Amino acid sequence: MRAVSVIAGAATPRVRGAHVIELRSIFSPLTLAAFLYAPLLLLYVVSSETVFTTEFESRKTLSWTGFAFFALALACFAAGAKAGADGARSKPLGSTAGGGESLTFQQRRSLAVLIEVSLVLSIAAYVVWFASGIIRAGGVVALFELWRYDPEGVKAAILVTFPGVTTLTQLAVAAIPLAFAFKLIRPGSAIRVLVVVVFAFAVLRTLLYSERLALIELVLPLAFLIAAPRKVTVSRIAFYALALLLAAITFFAATELRRSYAYTRDFSTSGATARFFGYYLTSVNNGMAVVDEYPARTPFFSTGEFLWRLPAVGDLRVEHFPGVGTVSLRYVDAFGVNPDSFWSRAFAAQGLDYEFNVFTAPGYLAADFGWAALVAVFVLGLISGRLYRRSEESTFHRALYAVWLVGLFEFMRILYFTNTRMFPAYLVFIAAYLVVRRRAPLGAPRPRQLTEQPRAAG
C-alpha cells in the first residue's frame, strides 16, 4: 500500500473504509517508469535470440554495457521525476482557490479564437494533403482500392507528405486538449464541430497512412483529462491498468492486421501481439547497438530535430553570404554526417532489420551525447515530474501534461518530445500560455464564473 502511494505521488485517504487514490496516479512518470519501462526492459532481457531472428529478422544485441546504460537511464529518469515533482510549486501563480487559471471573459474568448484558428488550419492542412493523394491515385475509389491491396504503397507514393503543410495538422494535438481542459467544447459550439472533423481525419490518417500515432496523440490526452480527477480504490488500479494495456494491444492488433495482412496473409491475433511487443523490444535492441557501437555519432540530431527538419530552414545553405561566405543550417554541413544514410548503413552492418529503425528515448539521446545522455534523461524526468505536479493545480499545465504523456508512453520506442511533429503543438501551447498569463487591467471587472457570457443589455 505504501509503495503504491509513493510511486504514484498521491495521498491515500480513506473513503468509507477503503483506500482510494486519484486515477491520475496511473499516468505519473514514476508509475510509468516502475510499471512500464522497467518491465519492457526486463522482457527484452529474457527474450530469446530465436524470437529476434524469426519474428524481427534481427540479431539480439544485448550486452552488459548496453544493459547498464538502460538500467541507469531508467534510474536517472525516475530520480529526475521525483526531484521535479518535489520541487514544483504546489499552487502556480494565477490559480484560483479550487485550482485552475482564473480567466477574464476576454482571456477566455482569446483562447477560444486561438483554438478555433488552430483547428481550422489543421483541417485545411488535412484537406490539402488528402486531396493531393486522391488526385494522385485517380479518385477516391481508386485510392481505397490501392490501399486495399498495397497499404504501404499508398503511404510511400500516394499520400506523400508536404513539408510545412502536413506539419500543420499537428496544431490540433495541442488545441483539442486545451479546449477540453478549459471546457470550451460545448454542445453546438464551432470548436466541438471542428474537433469531430479533426478526429475523422485522424482516423483516416491512421488507416490510409498507417500512422497509429496520429490517433493516439488525440485519444491519450483526452483519456488523461477525463480520468485524472476520478478517485478509485487501490484494488481497482490494477484493473484499470490492465484494461489500458488490453485497449492498446487491441487497437494495435486491429490496425496491424489490416496493414500487414495484404502482404503476410497472417490474420492471427498472436502475430499482431508479437509485433506489438516487438516494436518496443526492437527499439531497446537498436538502442543497445547505439550504446555499444555508435555513441554520440550523430550529435544533437535528435534533440535538435526541430531545426534540422524544419521546412526550408533545415535545408538552408547560402554559398556566398555577404561578408561571411558560406552559411548553412544543414545538419550534414554542421557535423559532417548524414544521419539517414549513416543509420541505414549501421543497421545493415549490425544485422538489424531497418523496418524497426528507432532507438527508444534513451537510445536516441545516446546517439546524440553518448553516456552523457544520462544527464539528458535526468532532465527529461525532471521536466516530466514538474509538469505532472503542476497539472494537479493548473488547467494549462494539465492540458500540457496530457500531450506530454504521449511522449512518456512512447519513451521505450521513440524520442517524441523533440520530434518535428511536436513543434506546431508547442507553438499553440506558447500562445495559450501568453493568453492565460495575461493580466487584466487594474479595476477591470471579472465575470462571476468562467463559463458565463455577458448578458445583453435590456
Rosetta blueprint (number, residue, H / E / L):
1 M L
2 R H
3 A H
4 V H
5 S H
6 V H
7 I H
8 A H
9 G L
10 A L
11 A L
12 T L
13 P L
14 R E
15 V E
16 R L
17 G L
18 A E
19 H E
20 V E
21 I E
22 E E
23 L H
24 R H
25 S H
26 I H
27 F H
28 S L
29 P H
30 L H
31 T H
32 L H
33 A H
34 A H
35 F H
36 L H
37 Y H
38 A H
39 P H
40 L H
41 L H
42 L H
43 L H
44 Y H
45 V H
46 V H
47 S L
48 S L
49 E H
50 T H
51 V H
52 F H
53 T H
54 T H
55 E H
56 F L
57 E L
58 S L
59 R L
60 K L
61 T L
62 L L
63 S L
64 W H
65 T H
66 G H
67 F H
68 A H
69 F H
70 F H
71 A H
72 L H
73 A H
74 L H
75 A H
76 C H
77 F H
78 A H
79 A H
80 G H
81 A H
82 K H
83 A H
84 G H
85 A H
86 D H
87 G H
88 A L
89 R L
90 S L
91 K L
92 P L
93 L L
94 G L
95 S E
96 T L
97 A L
98 G L
99 G L
100 G L
101 E E
102 S L
103 L L
104 T L
105 F H
106 Q H
107 Q H
108 R H
109 R H
110 S H
111 L H
112 A H
113 V H
114 L H
115 I H
116 E H
117 V H
118 S H
119 L H
120 V H
121 L H
122 S H
123 I H
124 A H
125 A H
126 Y H
127 V H
128 V H
129 W H
130 F H
131 A H
132 S H
133 G H
134 I H
135 I H
136 R H
137 A H
138 G L
139 G L
140 V H
141 V H
142 A H
143 L H
144 F H
145 E H
146 L H
147 W H
148 R H
149 Y H
150 D L
151 P H
152 E H
153 G H
154 V H
155 K H
156 A H
157 A H
158 I H
159 L L
160 V L
161 T L
162 F L
163 P L
164 G L
165 V L
166 T H
167 T H
168 L H
169 T H
170 Q H
171 L H
172 A H
173 V H
174 A H
175 A H
176 I H
177 P H
178 L H
179 A H
180 F H
181 A H
182 F L
183 K L
184 L L
185 I L
186 R L
187 P L
188 G L
189 S L
190 A H
191 I H
192 R H
193 V H
194 L H
195 V H
196 V H
197 V H
198 V H
199 F H
200 A H
201 F H
202 A H
203 V H
204 L H
205 R H
206 T H
207 L H
208 L H
209 Y L
210 S L
211 E L
212 R L
213 L H
214 A H
215 L H
216 I H
217 E H
218 L H
219 V H
220 L H
221 P H
222 L H
223 A H
224 F H
225 L H
226 I H
227 A H
228 A L
229 P L
230 R L
231 K E
232 V E
233 T E
234 V H
235 S H
236 R H
237 I H
238 A H
239 F H
240 Y H
241 A H
242 L H
243 A H
244 L H
245 L H
246 L H
247 A H
248 A H
249 I H
250 T H
251 F H
252 F H
253 A H
254 A H
255 T H
256 E H
257 L H
258 R H
259 R H
260 S H
261 Y H
262 A H
263 Y H
264 T H
265 R L
266 D L
267 F L
268 S L
269 T H
270 S H
271 G H
272 A H
273 T H
274 A H
275 R H
276 F H
277 F H
278 G H
279 Y H
280 Y H
281 L H
282 T H
283 S H
284 V H
285 N H
286 N H
287 G H
288 M H
289 A H
290 V H
291 V H
292 D H
293 E H
294 Y L
295 P L
296 A L
297 R L
298 T L
299 P L
300 F L
301 F L
302 S L
303 T L
304 G L
305 E H
306 F H
307 L H
308 W H
309 R L
310 L L
311 P L
312 A L
313 V L
314 G L
315 D L
316 L L
317 R E
318 V E
319 E E
320 H E
321 F E
322 P L
323 G L
324 V L
325 G E
326 T E
327 V E
328 S E
329 L L
330 R L
331 Y H
332 V H
333 D H
334 A H
335 F H
336 G L
337 V L
338 N L
339 P H
340 D H
341 S H
342 F H
343 W H
344 S H
345 R H
346 A H
347 F H
348 A H
349 A H
350 Q L
351 G L
352 L L
353 D L
354 Y L
355 E L
356 F L
357 N L
358 V L
359 F L
360 T H
361 A H
362 P H
363 G H
364 Y H
365 L H
366 A H
367 A H
368 D H
369 F H
370 G H
371 W H
372 A H
373 A H
374 L H
375 V H
376 A H
377 V H
378 F H
379 V H
380 L H
381 G H
382 L H
383 I H
384 S H
385 G H
386 R H
387 L H
388 Y H
389 R H
390 R H
391 S L
392 E L
393 E L
394 S L
395 T H
396 F H
397 H H
398 R H
399 A H
400 L H
401 Y H
402 A H
403 V H
404 W H
405 L H
406 V H
407 G H
408 L H
409 F H
410 E L
411 F L
412 M L
413 R L
414 I L
415 L L
416 Y L
417 F L
418 T L
419 N L
420 T H
421 R H
422 M H
423 F H
424 P H
425 A H
426 Y H
427 L H
428 V H
429 F H
430 I H
431 A H
432 A H
433 Y H
434 L H
435 V H
436 V H
437 R H
438 R L
439 R L
440 A L
441 P L
442 L L
443 G L
444 A L
445 P L
446 R L
447 P L
448 R L
449 Q L
450 L L
451 T L
452 E L
453 Q L
454 P L
455 R L
456 A L
457 A L
458 G L
